[in-house]
Amino acid sequence: MSPTTAPAAGLLTQGMSLAEALCAEPRPTEVAAYGDDGLLLRVDVPTRQGAEQQHLVHYRRHPDGTWEPTWTVPWGTQALPVPGGYVCVRRAGGRTLVELRPADGGPEQVLLTTQGRVGVLAPRPGGGWIAVTTSTFGGPGEHPEGLLAGSDAVWAAGSDMTLSHAKQPQGEWQVHLVPLDGTAPRRLTPDIPADLALTGEAAWPTSATLLLGAHRHHRHGVRNFGLLSLAVDAGDATRELFSDTVDLCYPVQGPDGQVAYLGTTPRHDNEPIAQYACLVGEELHQPVLLAAEDGLWQRPVGWDGPRRLVCTAESGPRRSLYVHDLDHTTWRPVPARASVMNARIHAGRAAVLTSAPDMPPAVEVTGLHTGTGEHVVSAEAPALPGRLQYRPQRIPGLDGDVASWVCLPDQGPPHGTVVFYHGGPFQSWSDWSWRWNPWPFVACGFAVVLVEPPLSLGYPDAVRTGWRQWRGGIAASAAAQVEAVRAAEGLLDSPLALMGGSFGGYLALTTADSLNPDLVVAHAAPLDLTQVAEGSDVGWQWIREFGDPTEWRPLYQLNSLAPRAVRPGTRVLLSHGLHDGLVPPTEALRTHRALARQGVRSEVAFFRSEAHPLSRPGNIRAWYRWVLSAAADELAPAVTDSPAGASS
């Protein structure tokens, strides 16, 4: 199909130039620490070799409210504010170092060295010590009778075995009590029940008790998350705390004998999951669930004193910051410049990383009580070639509100529509994306629709529509949402491309059955849900929603990609990371072969250095080249120029 008016020459080059700029820009990813002496921002910096190098950048506040960068920790990944400075984690010489760094950036002091990774830094109440969890690579699993001795086999008997563990066995999590004065750390030796495994999370409700994250993997594939209480000064005695109501993860340590957790309800019959902020006190009773207004899902991020919990919650187009007053059970929003990606709380203020689909990440420090903000730093980005609209939607016959974002080019009418479906499925388009960014496609003259179907975060009344109903609920809604936007913009007769990663790739291929696109692009898509559930490292997540893959096989197949969803002659670009542990890479190979047999013009690319998402800037740059060129060929064939290294 050819558009009536082809894009002007040079638009494809403009789109690739914008993609190149996105791949070259340093990416603020997290406010790692915030304290009296300033804040540490984690920034991922692209290298000339096409990879990324992580840095921690320190910003100091001046008396006039302005901020400036003062020092950097190369290869830094996480940090914790302590009196007089920060405890930082960085990689160096094949080791992971936990170091104490003065606030003025002076010489660091190594507190702990490990060959593996660091899970968490948890400050012990009263000061002077922190708990550090570490995990090192393990050796091949040995058969208990030595029958596999002399081989490189990794043996296991439980249903929690994964291919990732077979490729690189992981050692068990270790817990260290590390003094800040530089004296030798003490390794804690909790008695861990045989059917439990630590998760690497830890928090202190009191100076005598450390709560360790743990999970129990059941024979039938279900995994529950709870806590293992460790009496640090009483022989490292342990006590389990698992709830029948919620799984507990992502602790946020409080100042007065409480720890906040993100609580996720376990599977119960056909009921969809829900998430709550939960409190666990020093008495270690069952967690207290904090209900939010309008059923919004809260996630704790910090404390503003002992009785005010700070959470994020997503509603429609924005993830906002809220203060939950525990004494008065009130819940109020905190003004922010855009959607909140990450926040750290200190002394009545929040250091917040914000962004929007049309606004790159920026850091601001906001008063939780005054609402006044101070700008710290913003990511750079080229001028955007279009405008963004947010459109609430309601689809007849389906419960719950949903929405789509529409990106329209500034110059002339769109020459076609590119649809992006997000992954997850519990995600949204409320943040800026370096990977799935619509603006290079807008620069090529296309309208881009960012669809938020049922199960997208921010639409709690639509969760039931999508839960266990990926094809009949989510995909049906997504297709209707696309058609509603195209009709409103007068684009029903223009060329169409459907694109997405992971769950979004599933939707791109599934909705092709009814939308009849000219181009489909899917990365790391789960398509035969039975095969994915049986082979994924996180098979327990699939069982949580759909049940046992053997017992519920008809339901899995009902929600899998239909055998002939893509019409013959359609161009399809499939890609996958060879190290993907979430969706087996064989999904892309199997689907490519099936599509080719059906007369679909399928292509497949395997990225040998990638896992589930594309993360290396060099690979993302190549992906944009491939996909933008295909979009120009299939949606706007009159474009004659092509980016360097691409074929048209």
N, C-alpha and C positions, 0 to 999 in steps of 0.2 A: 504494500500500500504506500503510495506517495502522497505527501502533503501538497495542497494546492499552491502554497508559497513556501519555497525552501528557505532555510536559514541562510543569512548572508555569509559569504565566505569569511572564514576566520573565526567563526563561533566555536568550532571544535577545538581550535588552538587555544581560545580563551578558556574553554572549560578545562583543558588539560593544564594550562598555566595555573589556574586556581587550585586544581588538585595537587600540582607540584608544590605550591606554596603551603598547602595544608600539611603535606608530608614533611616539609622542612621545618615547620614551626615547633619550638619547644612547647610541651604540653603540661600545663599545671594540672595535676591529678588529685591532690589531696592536701589539705592543711594538716600536716603531720603532728604538730604540737603548737600550743599557745600558752604563754605564761607571762610572768611579770616582765621578762626581759625582751619580749617580742614574740615572733612566731616563726615556725619552720614550715616552708612550703615544699612539697615534693614535686619535682619537675622532671618529666621524661624528655630527654634531649636526643633527637635523631643524630646518628653518626654518619660519617662519610661511607661507611661500609653497609649502610642500609639497615642497621640495627638501632637500638635505643640504649642510652645510658641514663640511669636514674641519679638524680642529684637531690640533696636537701639544701634549700636556699634560706638563709636567715634574714629576716626583715626586722629592723629596729624602728620603734616609734620615736619621733621628735616631739618636743613639748607643744608644737603648734598643730599636732594631729597628722602630720605627714609621715610617710614611711619610706625607708630606703633599704636596699639589700646591703649586707655588710660582710658576710662570709658564706662559704659553700662547702658542703660535704660531698665530694664525688662518690658515686656508687652508694649513696645513702638511700635507705629504704623506709625507715621508720624512726620515731623519736618520742621522747617523754620529757616534759619539763620537770626539773628538780631545782631545789634552791641553788642559785648561783649559776645555772646553766641548763644543759640538756644531756640526757642519755640518748645516744644515737647508735643506729645499727648500720653498718656498711660492709660491702664485700671488698676484700683486698687479698691478692695473692692466693686465690682459691680458698680462702677462709672467710668466715663471717665474724666481724668484730663488734662487740658491744662496748662503747666508749663513753666516757664522761667528758663533755666539752664545755668549757667556760662560756658564759654568755658573750664575752668579748671576742670569741673565736680563737682564744689562745690554745696552746698545745693540749692535745687530748690525752686522756689516761685510759688505757685498756682495762676493762673490768672483767670481761669474759671473752673467750675465743672458742669457736666451734667450727667443725668442718661442714655442717649442714645449714639449716635455716632456723631463724628465730620466729617463734609464733607471736608472743606477746610480751610487753613490758608492763608490769603491774606494780605501782608504788605501794609499799607497805605502810599502813597508817602509823603515824608517829615519826616517819622519816628515817633516813639512814640506810634503808634497804629497799631492793626491788626484787620481785619474782620474775624470772625469765624462763620461758619454755623454749626448748630447742629440739630439733629432730635431725638426725643424720641418716645418710643412706645405709641400708642394711645389706647383708649378703644373701645369696640364694637360700630359699627355704629348704631345709633339710628334711627328708623323709624320716619319721621317728624310728624306723628300723634300719636306716642307713641304706636302703635299697637303691637310692639314686646317687650314692657317693661316687665321686669322680666325674660327674656330669655338671653341666651348667643349668640344670633344671631348677625352677622355682616351684616348690611344692606347696599345696594348700588343701585343706579339707572343707573349709567353710564356704558358705554361699556369698561371702563378701570378697572373694578373690577378684582381682581386676587385672586387665592386661597392662595397665600402667605400672602396677606393682611387679608384674612379671618382667617388664622391661628394665625397671629401676627399683628394686625393693627398697621400701622406706622403713627406717628404724622406728622404734616406739618413741613417743614424746618423753622428754626428760624435763624435770623441774629443778631450777636452781634458785637458791636464795643468795642474792648478790649484794654485798655491802658497797656503799658509795664511796668509802674511804680508800678503796683500792686493795684491801686485804682479800685473802682467798675466799672465793665463793663456796657455798655449801650445797651439795646436791641432795635434794630431798628424795626419800625413797618410800613413796606411798605404796600400800598394799592394794594393788588394783585387781578387782575380781576378774576371773578368767574370761568372762563373757562381756567385759567392758573394754573400750579403747579410748584413750584420751584424744581430744581434738586440738590441743595446743592453746586453748583459751584459759584464762585465769583472772580472778579478781578477789580482792580482800574485803569482806564485810567488816572484819575486825582485824586487829594486829595479830591475833592468835589463830585465825582461821583463813585458809585459802580455798576458794572454790574453783575447782578444775572442771573445765568442760569435758564431757564424756558422751559416748554413744554406745548403745547396745544394738547389735545387728542380729535380728532373729532369723531362724532357719528359713522361714518362708519369705525372706527378702525385705521385710519392713525394718526400718532403722529409727530408733527413738533417741532423742538428745536430752540429756539431763546434766546433773552435777555430781561431783565427787568432792565432798568436804574433807579437807586435810587439816588436822590439828598439828600445826607446825611445831609447837613447843611441848607436845605430849606424845612423843614417839612416832610422829607422822601417822597417827591413827586416822582412818578414813570412815566416811559414812555416805551412803548414796542418797541422792535427792532426785528422783524421777517423778514426773507428774503424769497423771492420766488425762489431764486437760490440755496441756501445751508442751511442745518441745522448746527447750531453752537454748538460745545461742546469742552471740554478740554482746558480751557483758559490758556495762558501763558502770564503773565503780563510783559509789556515792561517798559523801563526806561524813555520814552519820549512821554507820551500821547497815546500810542497804546497798544492794546491787540491782541495777535495772537490766533487764534482758529483753530481747525480741522473742516473743512467744508465738509459735505457729501451732495451730490446732492439728492434731494427728488425723489420719483418715478414719472416717466413721461412716459406714454404709456409703451412700451416694452424696453425702454432704460435702460441699466444697470447703477448702481450708480457709482460715482467716488468720490475721496476725494482730497482736496486741503488744503494747508495752506492759511488762510484768515486773514485779518487785519481789525480791527475796531478801528477807531480813536476817539479822544475826542469829535469831532463834532457829533458822532453817526450816520454817514451816512451809506448807505448800505455797507456791507463788500466787501473788495477788494480781489479778488482771485489771488493767485500767481501760475502761471503755472510752472511746472517742466519739465526738459528735459525727453524725451522719454515717457511722460505720467505717470511718476512714482508718486505714492501717497505719499505726504509729510505729516509729522506730526510735528508741532512745539514742541520744548522741551526747548528752552531758547533764550536769547538775548546776543549777544556780542556787547554791546553798543547800541545806539538808532537806528542805521540803518542797523544792520546785524542780521538777524533772523537765528537761528540754528534749523535745522529740522533733523528728521530721514526719510529715504526712503528705501524701500526694492527693490532690483533688483537681480533676480536670487538667488544665494546661500547666499546672505549676506544683512543684514540691515545696512546701513552706515549712518554716520553723515555728514551733509552738512551745509555750511554757505551760506545763501542767502543774497547777497549785494543788498539792496533795491534801492540804488542810481544808481547803474550801471547794475541792473538786471542780475547779474552774479550768478552762482551757482557752488560752488566748494566742492569736498569731503574733509573730514578730515581723515587722516590715523587712523585706529584702528586695534587692535590685532585680532579681530574676529567680529562676528555680534553684533551690538549694541542692548542690551536689554533695556537700560534706561540710561539717561544722565542728569546731572545738570551742568549749565554753570555759571562761575564766573570769572571776571577779565581776560578775554582772554584765559581761560582754561576750559576744560571739564572734569568732573569726570564721567567716563563711566563704566558701567557694561556690559561686553562682554561675549560671549560664542559661541560655535559651537556644532554640534551634537556629535563631538568627543572631546570637550574641556569644562570642567565644568566652571561655571561663575567665572570671575576674574574682579577686579576693577583696573583701571588705570586712571591716570590724564594726559591729553594730551593737549599740547599747540595748540590752534586753528590756530595760524599763523605759528608756527614753526614745528608742527607735532611731536615734541619730546614727549616721554611719560615716566611716572614714575609708576612703579608697586606698588600697595597698598596691595592687598591681593587676594588669590585665594582659591576657594573651593577645598577640598580634594576629591580624588576619586581613587579607585584602578586602577592598570594598565589595560588598555583596551585589550581585547583578540582578536583584529582584526584590520582591516584597513577600511578607509572610502573613497568612491569615489563619486563625483558629476557628473551626466550625463545629459546634456541638451537633450531634446527629441522634436521631432515634429511628430505628429500623422497624417498620410494621411487622408484627408477628413475633418479635423478639423482645425479651424483657431487658430493661436497663438502658441508661444513656451511654453513648459512645461519642467519638469525635474523630475528626481528621484535620490535619494541618495542610494548607495549600501554599506552595511556593510558586509565584508567577514571575516570569521574566519582565524586566522593565521595558525592553525594546520589542515592540510588536506583539501580535497574538502568539500564543504557544503553537509550536509545530508538532506537538504530540504530548503524550502524558507518560511520565515515569512514576510508577507506584513503588513506594518503599513500605515493606512490612517489617516491624521490629522483631527481635528475638525474644527469648524468655520461656514461656509466654508472659510472665509477670514483669513486664518492662513498659516503657513508654518513650515518647519522643520529646519529653519536656526539657532535655538537656542538649547542649551542643554536642555534636558527634564528629570526631576526627575520622572515623572509619566509614560510617554510612552518612556521608554529608551530601545534602541535596544540591548545594549551590554550584558545583561543577556542571551538573546536568542543566540547571537553570541557565548558566552561562552559555550552554549550547542551544538555547532557545526552547527548552522543554518546560512544561509545567510539571511540578513534582508534588505528589500527594503522599503525605505521611499518615498512614492509617493507624488508628488506635481502636482495635476491635475488642470484643469481650475478652476478659482476663488481663487487659492492659491495666497497669497501676493507675489509680485515680478514679476508677469507675466501679465502686464496690457493689452497686446494685445490678451490674451486668455479669458478675462473676458466675452466678448460677447458670447463665445462658451458655457460657463457654466450658464449664467444668465437665470433663469426660465427653464433651461434644465438639471436638475440634473441627470436624467436617460439617456436621449439621447445624452447629451453633456459630463457632468463630468464623470459619471460612465463608459460610453463607452470609453472615453479617458483613465481613470484610468486602466481599464482592459487591454487596448492595451499597456499602459506603462509597466504594470507588465509583460506581455508576451514578450515584447521587451527585458527587463532586463533578464528574465529567459533564453531566447534564446541566448543572448550574453554570459551568464555564463554557458551554457550547462546544465541548470536545468529544462528544460521543462518536463522531465520524473520523476522528483523527487517530493516528497510530498509537499503540499502547505497548508499554513494557512493564513487566511485573518483576520486582527484585526483593531479595531479603536474605538474611543470614540466620542459620539455625532454624528456630521456629518460623522466622520470617521467610526462609527459603521454602519450608513446607507450605506456607500460605501462597507463595508465588506460584508454585507448581500446582497446588490444589485448586486455586481460583482460576487457573488457566482453563479449566474445564468449562466454566461458564462465561469468562470474559474474552476468550479467544484473542490473546495478545499476539503481537508481532515478535516479541522478544521476551524470554524468561531468563533471569539470572538468579541462581541459588547457591549459597555457600554453606557447607556443613549442615545440610538439611536432614532432619530425621523423617524418613518417608515410609518405611515398613516398620511400624511402631513395635511390633513383636520382636523383630530382629534387633532393633535399637535397645529395647528394654532388657533383652537377654545379654547383649554384649557391652552395654555402657558401663563405665566406672560408677555412674550414679543410677544404676538400675533401681535402687530403692525409691528414687524420686518418681519413676514411672509407676511403680507398684503403689505408691501413695495415692496417685490419681486414678489409675485404671485397674488396679488389682493385680493378682498373680497372672503372669502372661500365659500360663497353661490353662488355668481355670477360666480366665476372661478373654481367651483368644478371639472369639467373635467380636467383642468390643474393640480390641486392638485393631483388628482388620477393618472394621467399620470406619475407624478414624484414620486409617492409613491412606496414602496416596492411591487414588483410583488407578486401575491398570492402564487406561488410555485417557489420561487427563489432558494431555497436550496433543493438539491436532497435528497430523503429518505436515511437514514443510516448515513448521515453526522453528526458529533458531533458539537454542537453549545453551546457556553457559553454566556449567557446573564446576565448582571448585571445592577443595577440602584440604585441610592440614593433615599431613601424614601422622602427626603425633596427637591427634584428637582422641581424648579419652572419653568425651561425653557422647559424641555421635561417631560410631565406627566409620572410618574412611571408606570402607567397602560400600556404604550407602551411596556415595557418589559414583563409584565404579559400576555397581549393580544397576543403578538407575540410568546411567549413560548407556550401557549396553542395551537395556530394554528400550529406551527411547530410540536409539539408532535402528534397532530391529523394526520399529514401528514407523520408520520414515521421517522421524524428527531430525532436524539438523543440529544434533547435539555435539558439544565440545566439552572436554573435561580437563581441568588443570589441578595437579596436586602440588601443594607447597611443602617442600621437604623439611623446612625448618619451623613450621607452624604447628600449633595445637588446635584448639577449637576456634577461636577467633583469629583473624589476621591481625598481627600486632607489630610486625617489623615494618618500619616506614618504607623500606625498599620494596617489599612485597605489596604493600597497599598502593604504592605508586604504580607498580606494574598492573595491578588489578584495575585501577582506574583507567589506564591506557587501553587495556583489553575491552573493558565494558563500555567506555565512552565511544570507542571506535565502533563497537557493535551497535550501540544505540544510534549512532550517526548513519550506519549502513542500513539498518532495518527501519528506523523511524524517520530519517531525513536523508535519503540517499543522494540528494542534490549537493550535500556538502562534499567538496572535493579535496580540501586540505585535511591532513591527518597529523596527529602528534608524532614526534620523532620516535621511531622504533615500533610504531603500530602499523598494521596493514589495514587498508580500507577497501 
